[in-house]
Protein backbone atom coordinates (compact mmCIF):
# COMPACT_ATOMS: atom_id res chain seq x y z
CA UNK A 1 0.00 0.00 0.00
CA UNK A 2 1.37 3.42 -0.96
CA UNK A 3 -0.10 6.91 -0.88
CA UNK A 4 0.71 9.97 -2.96
CA UNK A 5 1.99 13.19 -1.44
CA UNK A 6 -1.22 14.89 -2.56
CA UNK A 7 -3.30 12.34 -0.63
CA UNK A 8 -1.32 12.95 2.55
CA UNK A 9 -1.83 16.70 2.25
CA UNK A 10 -5.55 15.99 2.62
CA UNK A 11 -5.13 14.18 5.94
CA UNK A 12 -6.18 15.89 9.15
CA UNK A 13 -3.09 15.52 11.33
CA UNK A 14 -5.16 16.22 14.45
CA UNK A 15 -6.44 12.66 14.06
CA UNK A 16 -2.94 11.17 14.40
CA UNK A 17 -2.93 11.40 18.21
CA UNK A 18 -5.78 8.89 18.61
CA UNK A 19 -4.37 6.68 15.84
CA UNK A 20 -0.89 6.44 17.38
CA UNK A 21 -2.28 5.80 20.85
CA UNK A 22 -4.39 2.91 19.52
CA UNK A 23 -1.45 1.53 17.52
CA UNK A 24 0.78 1.52 20.61
CA UNK A 25 -1.75 0.12 23.11
CA UNK A 26 -3.66 -2.20 20.73
CA UNK A 27 -6.83 -1.11 22.53
CA UNK A 28 -9.25 1.76 21.92
CA UNK A 29 -10.00 1.81 25.67
CA UNK A 30 -6.33 2.15 26.66
CA UNK A 31 -5.76 4.55 23.77
CA UNK A 32 -8.42 6.85 25.20
CA UNK A 33 -6.51 7.05 28.50
CA UNK A 34 -3.16 7.67 26.78
CA UNK A 35 -4.56 10.31 24.43
CA UNK A 36 -6.72 11.95 27.14
CA UNK A 37 -9.84 11.34 25.10
CA UNK A 38 -13.05 9.34 25.41
CA UNK A 39 -13.22 5.89 23.82
CA UNK A 40 -15.88 7.10 21.44
CA UNK A 41 -13.66 10.04 20.51
CA UNK A 42 -10.80 7.66 19.64
CA UNK A 43 -13.15 5.54 17.53
CA UNK A 44 -14.47 8.60 15.71
CA UNK A 45 -10.98 9.96 14.98
CA UNK A 46 -9.82 6.64 13.55
CA UNK A 47 -13.02 6.28 11.52
CA UNK A 48 -12.38 9.73 10.00
CA UNK A 49 -8.81 8.74 9.11
CA UNK A 50 -10.02 5.54 7.46
CA UNK A 51 -12.58 7.60 5.51
CA UNK A 52 -9.93 10.07 4.36
CA UNK A 53 -7.50 7.35 3.28
CA UNK A 54 -10.14 4.93 2.01
CA UNK A 55 -8.78 1.83 3.75
CA UNK A 56 -9.15 -0.05 7.03
CA UNK A 57 -6.39 0.77 9.53
CA UNK A 58 -7.15 -1.77 12.27
CA UNK A 59 -8.44 -5.30 12.51
CA UNK A 60 -9.76 -6.99 15.64
CA UNK A 61 -7.99 -10.11 16.99
CA UNK A 62 -9.69 -11.21 20.17
CA UNK A 63 -9.76 -8.24 22.52
CA UNK A 64 -6.94 -6.46 20.68
CA UNK A 65 -6.99 -4.10 17.72
CA UNK A 66 -4.04 -4.72 15.41
CA UNK A 67 -2.75 -2.58 12.56
CA UNK A 68 -3.43 -3.66 8.99
CA UNK A 69 -0.73 -3.26 6.36
CA UNK A 70 -2.17 0.17 5.57
CA UNK A 71 -2.17 1.00 9.28
CA UNK A 72 1.50 0.08 9.54
CA UNK A 73 2.27 2.27 6.55
CA UNK A 74 0.47 5.20 8.17
CA UNK A 75 2.26 4.66 11.49
CA UNK A 76 5.61 4.71 9.69
CA UNK A 77 4.64 7.95 7.96
CA UNK A 78 3.46 9.61 11.18
CA UNK A 79 6.71 8.70 12.95
CA UNK A 80 8.73 10.13 10.07
CA UNK A 81 6.69 13.33 10.19
CA UNK A 82 7.14 13.62 13.97
CA UNK A 83 10.87 13.02 13.64
CA UNK A 84 11.22 15.57 10.83
CA UNK A 85 9.23 18.13 12.79
CA UNK A 86 11.32 17.59 15.91
CA UNK A 87 14.55 17.86 13.89
CA UNK A 88 13.35 21.17 12.51
CA UNK A 89 12.43 22.43 15.99
CA UNK A 90 15.79 21.32 17.40
CA UNK A 91 17.62 23.11 14.60
CA UNK A 92 15.67 26.30 15.14
CA UNK A 93 16.14 26.16 18.91
CA UNK A 94 19.86 25.53 18.48
CA UNK A 95 20.08 28.66 16.36
CA UNK A 96 18.58 30.59 19.25
CA UNK A 97 21.01 28.93 21.71
CA UNK A 98 18.22 27.65 23.93
CA UNK A 99 17.15 24.14 24.86
CA UNK A 100 13.45 23.36 24.50
CA UNK A 101 11.02 20.53 23.96
CA UNK A 102 9.85 17.29 25.55
CA UNK A 103 12.25 14.93 27.31
CA UNK A 104 10.76 11.62 28.41
CA UNK A 105 12.46 9.05 30.60
CA UNK A 106 11.50 6.07 32.73
CA UNK A 107 12.88 4.72 35.99
CA UNK A 108 12.05 2.45 38.95
CA UNK A 109 9.93 4.20 41.63
CA UNK A 110 12.80 4.10 44.15
CA UNK A 111 14.77 6.52 41.93
CA UNK A 112 12.14 9.19 42.54
CA UNK A 113 13.08 9.09 46.24
CA UNK A 114 16.78 9.66 45.57
CA UNK A 115 18.42 13.10 46.03
CA UNK A 116 18.99 13.29 42.27
CA UNK A 117 15.37 14.02 41.40
CA UNK A 118 15.06 17.31 43.34
CA UNK A 119 18.48 18.26 41.97
CA UNK A 120 17.12 17.71 38.45
CA UNK A 121 14.13 19.94 39.14
CA UNK A 122 16.44 22.65 40.43
CA UNK A 123 18.54 22.55 37.24
CA UNK A 124 15.46 22.57 35.07
CA UNK A 125 14.48 25.97 36.56
CA UNK A 126 17.14 27.54 34.35
CA UNK A 127 15.57 25.91 31.26
CA UNK A 128 11.81 26.52 31.53
CA UNK A 129 11.26 25.46 27.91
CA UNK A 130 12.16 21.84 28.70
CA UNK A 131 9.12 19.69 29.42
CA UNK A 132 9.73 16.54 31.48
CA UNK A 133 7.64 13.39 31.03
CA UNK A 134 8.64 10.81 33.68
CA UNK A 135 7.32 7.26 33.98
CA UNK A 136 7.81 5.20 37.14
CA UNK A 137 7.96 1.51 36.32
CA UNK A 138 10.04 -1.67 36.57
CA UNK A 139 13.48 -2.14 34.99
CA UNK A 140 11.99 -4.61 32.48
CA UNK A 141 9.35 -2.06 31.47
CA UNK A 142 11.99 0.69 31.15
CA UNK A 143 13.85 -1.45 28.62
CA UNK A 144 10.65 -2.16 26.69
CA UNK A 145 9.74 1.52 26.56
CA UNK A 146 13.13 2.45 25.09
CA UNK A 147 12.99 -0.30 22.48
CA UNK A 148 9.48 0.77 21.46
CA UNK A 149 10.44 4.45 21.28
CA UNK A 150 8.21 5.43 24.20
CA UNK A 151 11.03 7.05 26.21
CA UNK A 152 14.26 8.86 25.36
CA UNK A 153 16.33 7.19 28.09
CA UNK A 154 15.91 5.33 31.34
CA UNK A 155 17.37 4.21 34.65
CA UNK A 156 17.71 0.47 35.34
CA UNK A 157 18.81 -1.61 38.32
CA UNK A 158 20.05 -4.49 36.14
CA UNK A 159 22.56 -4.56 33.31
CA UNK A 160 21.30 -7.26 30.95
CA UNK A 161 23.69 -6.22 28.16
CA UNK A 162 20.91 -5.86 25.62
CA UNK A 163 22.61 -5.63 22.20
CA UNK A 164 20.59 -2.56 21.17
CA UNK A 165 21.18 -0.59 24.35
CA UNK A 166 24.06 1.44 25.75
CA UNK A 167 24.55 1.11 29.52
CA UNK A 168 26.37 3.88 31.41
CA UNK A 169 27.05 3.53 35.12
CA UNK A 170 25.31 6.33 36.97
CA UNK A 171 25.60 5.52 40.68
CA UNK A 172 25.23 2.78 43.27
CA UNK A 173 22.46 2.23 45.77
CA UNK A 174 22.57 0.09 48.91
CA UNK A 175 19.88 -2.50 49.63
CA UNK A 176 18.97 -3.13 53.27
CA UNK A 177 16.60 -5.46 55.12
CA UNK A 178 14.44 -3.32 57.40
CA UNK A 179 11.84 -3.99 60.08
CA UNK A 180 9.98 -2.05 62.77
CA UNK A 181 11.04 -4.71 65.29
CA UNK A 182 14.83 -4.76 65.92
CA UNK A 183 14.59 -8.19 67.58
CA UNK A 184 13.37 -9.75 64.31
CA UNK A 185 16.64 -8.75 62.64
CA UNK A 186 18.95 -10.31 65.20
CA UNK A 187 20.93 -13.48 64.46
CA UNK A 188 19.16 -14.24 61.19
CA UNK A 189 20.11 -17.57 59.62
CA UNK A 190 19.15 -19.30 56.39
CA UNK A 191 16.57 -21.22 58.42
CA UNK A 192 15.16 -18.47 60.64
CA UNK A 193 14.71 -16.15 57.66
CA UNK A 194 12.03 -18.57 56.41
CA UNK A 195 10.03 -17.98 59.60
CA UNK A 196 9.76 -14.23 59.02
CA UNK A 197 7.01 -12.35 57.18
CA UNK A 198 7.76 -10.01 54.28
CA UNK A 199 6.11 -7.29 52.20
CA UNK A 200 6.04 -7.54 48.40
CA UNK A 201 5.96 -4.52 46.08
CA UNK A 202 6.81 -4.03 42.37
CA UNK A 203 10.52 -4.65 41.75
CA UNK A 204 11.10 -6.14 45.21
CA UNK A 205 11.78 -9.64 43.88
CA UNK A 206 15.08 -8.43 42.45
CA UNK A 207 16.00 -6.81 45.77
CA UNK A 208 15.10 -9.96 47.75
CA UNK A 209 17.07 -12.25 45.45
CA UNK A 210 20.14 -10.00 45.58
CA UNK A 211 19.97 -9.72 49.39
CA UNK A 212 19.51 -13.47 49.97
CA UNK A 213 22.47 -14.36 47.74
CA UNK A 214 24.56 -11.67 49.44
CA UNK A 215 23.82 -12.71 53.04
CA UNK A 216 23.48 -16.48 52.50
CA UNK A 217 25.80 -17.24 49.55
CA UNK A 218 26.01 -20.93 50.47
CA UNK A 219 22.24 -21.35 49.98
CA UNK A 220 22.02 -21.09 46.21
CA UNK A 221 18.44 -22.40 46.24
CA UNK A 222 17.19 -19.64 48.56
CA UNK A 223 15.22 -16.99 46.65
CA UNK A 224 12.11 -14.82 46.74
CA UNK A 225 9.84 -17.82 46.30
CA UNK A 226 11.24 -19.31 49.53
CA UNK A 227 9.87 -16.41 51.60
CA UNK A 228 6.47 -15.96 53.23
CA UNK A 229 4.68 -12.72 52.38
CA UNK A 230 2.27 -11.10 54.81
CA UNK A 231 1.33 -8.20 52.57
CA UNK A 232 1.44 -6.92 49.01
CA UNK A 233 1.10 -3.40 47.64
CA UNK A 234 1.76 -1.74 44.29
CA UNK A 235 4.04 1.07 45.51
CA UNK A 236 7.34 1.24 47.35
CA UNK A 237 6.01 4.08 49.53
CA UNK A 238 3.12 1.89 50.62
CA UNK A 239 5.50 -1.00 51.31
CA UNK A 240 7.59 1.24 53.57
CA UNK A 241 4.44 2.27 55.46
CA UNK A 242 3.46 -1.40 55.88
CA UNK A 243 6.89 -2.27 57.26
CA UNK A 244 6.79 0.72 59.62
CA UNK A 245 3.32 -0.43 60.68
CA UNK A 246 4.68 -3.82 61.75
CA UNK A 247 3.11 -5.98 59.02
CA UNK A 248 6.44 -7.49 57.98
CA UNK A 249 9.98 -6.73 56.86
CA UNK A 250 11.34 -5.84 53.43
CA UNK A 251 14.51 -5.30 51.42
CA UNK A 252 14.47 -1.67 50.26
CA UNK A 253 17.03 0.78 48.82
CA UNK A 254 18.60 2.48 51.82
CA UNK A 255 18.05 6.03 50.59
CA UNK A 256 14.28 5.39 50.57
CA UNK A 257 14.18 4.69 54.33
CA UNK A 258 17.11 6.83 55.57
CA UNK A 259 14.90 9.28 57.47
CA UNK A 260 12.91 6.50 59.18
CA UNK A 261 16.14 4.79 60.21
CA UNK A 262 17.40 8.06 61.71
CA UNK A 263 14.11 8.54 63.58
CA UNK A 264 14.23 5.02 65.01
CA UNK A 265 10.93 4.07 63.35
CA UNK A 266 12.72 1.41 61.30
CA UNK A 267 15.76 -0.76 61.97
CA UNK A 268 18.14 -2.40 59.51
CA UNK A 269 19.86 -5.75 59.47
CA UNK A 270 23.60 -5.31 59.82
CA UNK A 271 25.23 -7.45 57.13
CA UNK A 272 28.97 -8.16 57.22
CA UNK A 273 29.36 -6.16 53.99
CA UNK A 274 26.99 -3.58 52.46
CA UNK A 275 25.00 -4.78 49.47
CA UNK A 276 25.63 -2.27 46.69
CA UNK A 277 23.93 -2.38 43.31
CA UNK A 278 24.84 -0.46 40.14
CA UNK A 279 22.30 1.91 38.62
CA UNK A 280 22.74 2.52 34.89
CA UNK A 281 21.38 5.10 32.49
CA UNK A 282 20.41 3.38 29.25
CA UNK A 283 19.96 4.79 25.76
CA UNK A 284 19.64 3.32 22.28
CA UNK A 285 23.05 2.51 20.80
CA UNK A 286 24.33 4.74 18.00
CA UNK A 287 21.20 6.90 18.14
CA UNK A 288 21.56 10.63 17.59
CA UNK A 289 19.56 12.25 20.37
CA UNK A 290 18.21 15.82 20.29
CA UNK A 291 20.17 18.41 22.21
CA UNK A 292 17.51 18.70 24.92
CA UNK A 293 17.76 14.96 25.74
CA UNK A 294 21.56 15.02 25.88
CA UNK A 295 21.30 18.10 28.12
CA UNK A 296 19.13 16.33 30.71
CA UNK A 297 21.33 13.22 30.67
CA UNK A 298 24.39 15.44 31.17
CA UNK A 299 22.67 17.05 34.16
CA UNK A 300 22.40 13.66 35.85
CA UNK A 301 26.06 12.81 35.29
CA UNK A 302 27.06 16.28 36.49
CA UNK A 303 25.19 15.58 39.74
CA UNK A 304 27.32 12.49 40.36
CA UNK A 305 30.55 14.31 39.45
CA UNK A 306 29.73 17.16 41.84
CA UNK A 307 29.21 14.88 44.84
C-alpha positions in Angstrom: 0.0 0.0 0.0 1.4 3.4 -1.0 -0.1 6.9 -0.9 0.7 10.0 -3.0 2.0 13.2 -1.4 -1.2 14.9 -2.6 -3.3 12.3 -0.6 -1.3 13.0 2.5 -1.8 16.7 2.2 -5.5 16.0 2.6 -5.1 14.2 5.9 -6.2 15.9 9.1 -3.1 15.5 11.3 -5.2 16.2 14.5 -6.4 12.7 14.1 -2.9 11.2 14.4 -2.9 11.4 18.2 -5.8 8.9 18.6 -4.4 6.7 15.8 -0.9 6.4 17.4 -2.3 5.8 20.9 -4.4 2.9 19.5 -1.4 1.5 17.5 0.8 1.5 20.6 -1.7 0.1 23.1 -3.7 -2.2 20.7 -6.8 -1.1 22.5 -9.2 1.8 21.9 -10.0 1.8 25.7 -6.3 2.2 26.7 -5.8 4.5 23.8 -8.4 6.8 25.2 -6.5 7.0 28.5 -3.2 7.7 26.8 -4.6 10.3 24.4 -6.7 12.0 27.1 -9.8 11.3 25.1 -13.0 9.3 25.4 -13.2 5.9 23.8 -15.9 7.1 21.4 -13.7 10.0 20.5 -10.8 7.7 19.6 -13.1 5.5 17.5 -14.5 8.6 15.7 -11.0 10.0 15.0 -9.8 6.6 13.6 -13.0 6.3 11.5 -12.4 9.7 10.0 -8.8 8.7 9.1 -10.0 5.5 7.5 -12.6 7.6 5.5 -9.9 10.1 4.4 -7.5 7.3 3.3 -10.1 4.9 2.0 -8.8 1.8 3.8 -9.2 0.0 7.0 -6.4 0.8 9.5 -7.2 -1.8 12.3 -8.4 -5.3 12.5 -9.8 -7.0 15.6 -8.0 -10.1 17.0 -9.7 -11.2 20.2 -9.8 -8.2 22.5 -6.9 -6.5 20.7 -7.0 -4.1 17.7 -4.0 -4.7 15.4 -2.8 -2.6 12.6 -3.4 -3.7 9.0 -0.7 -3.3 6.4 -2.2 0.2 5.6 -2.2 1.0 9.3 1.5 0.1 9.5 2.3 2.3 6.5 0.5 5.2 8.2 2.3 4.7 11.5 5.6 4.7 9.7 4.6 8.0 8.0 3.5 9.6 11.2 6.7 8.7 12.9 8.7 10.1 10.1 6.7 13.3 10.2 7.1 13.6 14.0 10.9 13.0 13.6 11.2 15.6 10.8 9.2 18.1 12.8 11.3 17.6 15.9 14.6 17.9 13.9 13.3 21.2 12.5 12.4 22.4 16.0 15.8 21.3 17.4 17.6 23.1 14.6 15.7 26.3 15.1 16.1 26.2 18.9 19.9 25.5 18.5 20.1 28.7 16.4 18.6 30.6 19.3 21.0 28.9 21.7 18.2 27.6 23.9 17.1 24.1 24.9 13.5 23.4 24.5 11.0 20.5 24.0 9.8 17.3 25.5 12.3 14.9 27.3 10.8 11.6 28.4 12.5 9.1 30.6 11.5 6.1 32.7 12.9 4.7 36.0 12.0 2.5 38.9 9.9 4.2 41.6 12.8 4.1 44.1 14.8 6.5 41.9 12.1 9.2 42.5 13.1 9.1 46.2 16.8 9.7 45.6 18.4 13.1 46.0 19.0 13.3 42.3 15.4 14.0 41.4 15.1 17.3 43.3 18.5 18.3 42.0 17.1 17.7 38.4 14.1 19.9 39.1 16.4 22.6 40.4 18.5 22.6 37.2 15.5 22.6 35.1 14.5 26.0 36.6 17.1 27.5 34.3 15.6 25.9 31.3 11.8 26.5 31.5 11.3 25.5 27.9 12.2 21.8 28.7 9.1 19.7 29.4 9.7 16.5 31.5 7.6 13.4 31.0 8.6 10.8 33.7 7.3 7.3 34.0 7.8 5.2 37.1 8.0 1.5 36.3 10.0 -1.7 36.6 13.5 -2.1 35.0 12.0 -4.6 32.5 9.4 -2.1 31.5 12.0 0.7 31.1 13.9 -1.5 28.6 10.7 -2.2 26.7 9.7 1.5 26.6 13.1 2.4 25.1 13.0 -0.3 22.5 9.5 0.8 21.5 10.4 4.5 21.3 8.2 5.4 24.2 11.0 7.0 26.2 14.3 8.9 25.4 16.3 7.2 28.1 15.9 5.3 31.3 17.4 4.2 34.7 17.7 0.5 35.3 18.8 -1.6 38.3 20.0 -4.5 36.1 22.6 -4.6 33.3 21.3 -7.3 31.0 23.7 -6.2 28.2 20.9 -5.9 25.6 22.6 -5.6 22.2 20.6 -2.6 21.2 21.2 -0.6 24.4 24.1 1.4 25.8 24.6 1.1 29.5 26.4 3.9 31.4 27.1 3.5 35.1 25.3 6.3 37.0 25.6 5.5 40.7 25.2 2.8 43.3 22.5 2.2 45.8 22.6 0.1 48.9 19.9 -2.5 49.6 19.0 -3.1 53.3 16.6 -5.5 55.1 14.4 -3.3 57.4 11.8 -4.0 60.1 10.0 -2.1 62.8 11.0 -4.7 65.3 14.8 -4.8 65.9 14.6 -8.2 67.6 13.4 -9.8 64.3 16.6 -8.8 62.6 19.0 -10.3 65.2 20.9 -13.5 64.5 19.2 -14.2 61.2 20.1 -17.6 59.6 19.2 -19.3 56.4 16.6 -21.2 58.4 15.2 -18.5 60.6 14.7 -16.2 57.7 12.0 -18.6 56.4 10.0 -18.0 59.6 9.8 -14.2 59.0 7.0 -12.3 57.2 7.8 -10.0 54.3 6.1 -7.3 52.2 6.0 -7.5 48.4 6.0 -4.5 46.1 6.8 -4.0 42.4 10.5 -4.6 41.8 11.1 -6.1 45.2 11.8 -9.6 43.9 15.1 -8.4 42.4 16.0 -6.8 45.8 15.1 -10.0 47.7 17.1 -12.2 45.5 20.1 -10.0 45.6 20.0 -9.7 49.4 19.5 -13.5 50.0 22.5 -14.4 47.7 24.6 -11.7 49.4 23.8 -12.7 53.0 23.5 -16.5 52.5 25.8 -17.2 49.5 26.0 -20.9 50.5 22.2 -21.4 50.0 22.0 -21.1 46.2 18.4 -22.4 46.2 17.2 -19.6 48.6 15.2 -17.0 46.6 12.1 -14.8 46.7 9.8 -17.8 46.3 11.2 -19.3 49.5 9.9 -16.4 51.6 6.5 -16.0 53.2 4.7 -12.7 52.4 2.3 -11.1 54.8 1.3 -8.2 52.6 1.4 -6.9 49.0 1.1 -3.4 47.6 1.8 -1.7 44.3 4.0 1.1 45.5 7.3 1.2 47.3 6.0 4.1 49.5 3.1 1.9 50.6 5.5 -1.0 51.3 7.6 1.2 53.6 4.4 2.3 55.5 3.5 -1.4 55.9 6.9 -2.3 57.3 6.8 0.7 59.6 3.3 -0.4 60.7 4.7 -3.8 61.7 3.1 -6.0 59.0 6.4 -7.5 58.0 10.0 -6.7 56.9 11.3 -5.8 53.4 14.5 -5.3 51.4 14.5 -1.7 50.3 17.0 0.8 48.8 18.6 2.5 51.8 18.0 6.0 50.6 14.3 5.4 50.6 14.2 4.7 54.3 17.1 6.8 55.6 14.9 9.3 57.5 12.9 6.5 59.2 16.1 4.8 60.2 17.4 8.1 61.7 14.1 8.5 63.6 14.2 5.0 65.0 10.9 4.1 63.3 12.7 1.4 61.3 15.8 -0.8 62.0 18.1 -2.4 59.5 19.9 -5.7 59.5 23.6 -5.3 59.8 25.2 -7.5 57.1 29.0 -8.2 57.2 29.4 -6.2 54.0 27.0 -3.6 52.5 25.0 -4.8 49.5 25.6 -2.3 46.7 23.9 -2.4 43.3 24.8 -0.5 40.1 22.3 1.9 38.6 22.7 2.5 34.9 21.4 5.1 32.5 20.4 3.4 29.3 20.0 4.8 25.8 19.6 3.3 22.3 23.1 2.5 20.8 24.3 4.7 18.0 21.2 6.9 18.1 21.6 10.6 17.6 19.6 12.3 20.4 18.2 15.8 20.3 20.2 18.4 22.2 17.5 18.7 24.9 17.8 15.0 25.7 21.6 15.0 25.9 21.3 18.1 28.1 19.1 16.3 30.7 21.3 13.2 30.7 24.4 15.4 31.2 22.7 17.1 34.2 22.4 13.7 35.9 26.1 12.8 35.3 27.1 16.3 36.5 25.2 15.6 39.7 27.3 12.5 40.4 30.5 14.3 39.4 29.7 17.2 41.8 29.2 14.9 44.8 
